[in-house]
């Protein structure tokens, strides 16, 4: 299996939605823009939250097995994907790409 590089590309926050709907929480997300994690053998990298992993796991496993070309040419690099976690208050966008050896 190939390694898959997971790069944090963007963090967004919606303060109006947080103020209106969310109970206060600490450490909602520890990801920083530019942070890189590596999935080895299609496994969740340490430091990546379970919910973000659920959003990307199928993409990571497909890439790790040499697949790609999601949604008939969606990405310029067919061995990559752009996914976001499902946090409606502060979504994080991740760029996934196969690590070439």
Buried (B, 14 or more C-beta within 10 A) or exposed (E): EBBBBBBBBEBEBBEEEBEEEBEEEEEEBEBEEEBEBEBEEBBBBEEBBEEBBEBBBEBBBBBBEEBBEBEEEEBEEBBBBBBBBEBEBBBBBBBBBBBEE
